[in-house]
Every structure is written in C-alpha cells, then in structure tokens.
Amino acid sequence: MFASFLIGLREGLEATLVVTILVAFLVKSGRTERLPSVWAGVGAAVALSIGFGALLTYSAAHLDYKQHELFDALTSIAATVFVTFMIFWMRGAARRLSGELREKLGEALQMGSVAVVVMAFLAVAREGLETALLWFAAVQGATTSATPLLGISLGLVTAVIIGYGLYRSALKINLTKFFTWTGLLLILVAAGIFKYGVHDLQESGVLPGLNTFAFDISSVLDPSAWYSALLSGMFNITPTPSVLETIAWVGYAVPVLVLFLRPGHGRPAPKPPVSEDAPAPTSSPAA
C-alpha cells in the first residue's frame, strides 16, 4: 500500500502543482472569469484517466490465462517506462515548471476559453493516465485490488492537501528535495514493477526459466511475515525469484540509480571560458 501511496502522492502532486499554478496565475492577473475553463479541462482529464483505468480492467477481465499474463506484462513494462520518464523529467523540471506553465497559459488566454480548457486538460491528463496505468500495474502484484486503490487514493488526497497549502502560502516545501527523495524510492518501486513484468512474460511462456531460481531465502525472509509483505508490495522482493527476474531488477535499478544520483544531473553545463586571444565583442553604433 505504501508503494501505491507513493505513486499517488507523486503523480497527484505533479497534477496539483500544475492546477495550483494555473489558478494562482489567473487570480493574480485578475482573469478569474477563465477559472471555469481550467476546471473544465481538469474535469475532462480526470474523467479520461478513470475511463482509461476502467478500460484496462475490462480488457484484462476478458482474456484467457496466457493472454492475461502477457497483457499484465506489457502494462507493467509500460508503467516502468512512464515512471522512469516521470522521475527524471520532474527532477529537471521542478524549478522551471511554474514559469513554463505561466507562459503557456498566457498564450492560451490570448487564444480564448477553448485554448485554456485544452491547456489545462493536457497538463493534467498525462499525470492522470500515468496514475491509471501505474495503479493497474500495482494491482497485478497485489492480493486484492482494494489495497493499491486505497494507497493511491490516500496519496492523491495528500497531494491535494499539500497543493492547497502551497496555494494558500501556509506550507512551504523544497520541491527539488522532495522529488529527489521520492524519486529514489520510486526507482526501487519501478524496478519491482519491471521484475513483475518479466515474471508475467515467463508465466505467459514468452520467456523461459520460470522455475529456475536465482536463490532461495525463504528461511530468512518468511513469506508470511509482515516485513516480507512490505518488501514484496513495495519493491517486489520475493524469497525465490527466478534468474531472469533478478537480472531484470538489478539491471534496471543499478544503472537508473547511478544516472539519477550522478553529480550535476539536471544542471546546465558550464559555459566554456572565453579565450584571451578571442576578439572583444563590438557594440553596434548608436542610432
């Protein structure tokens, strides 16, 4: 449930920050008559996200065993791709997000109400579709769909509360640090989702080696213990993973963590020093 909560919090906070920036821009610029357009776009994005989640659930329910496993594998791999992109994008965009959104909204205001609706819809729809996909992927690895749904719902509610606090200037958080720490946890979560996708590919017969275990730590990691359930639900760490599952988990987590933690990641490259032999810039003659 904590993994689902983290996904809901991250995705929800991104969408909430977008809406908060748009609403604050309209209120401060005296364009409150455009607020219904923003909420219309947000509502349409939420409806699309719910419909997408329902479509995934409906599609999975009408497949046979092997097709279901293959469908689960593809959605897990797609969720891994989306969450990886989200992690790196938000780490680089956290500082410039507000300015970019204000610039886009200013352009949309000049084009009319429809443009504002579309702009708000696109800003929120990406987060909503990612949330639906990640929720579906989390459901596949859970014993009941209620647990991931509850975790993501709590995460979304928390994100809305944080967003409202930021809007009212009653709460100040360092967004760069927030997205860094949650990014680290989500990398491990994504590694578990990717591992589960590989497991489903083995279940469907696409990949071999389902019963070829890399190791067996059942004596150390009791499957019935609460901490085993926590590790399995959070990072998909299981007592008897297959060789390919282990390779997938390590092969994803290690390089992504290295890239995410490398010094200077997301910072602009320093400008090269000006050579002493370079000619001095000439100023244009005054008019």
Summary of the structure (lengths in Angstrom):
residues: 287
radius of gyration: 22.8
end to end distance: 68.1
largest distance: 84.6
contacts: 879
relative contact order: 0.15
helix: 73%
strand: 1%
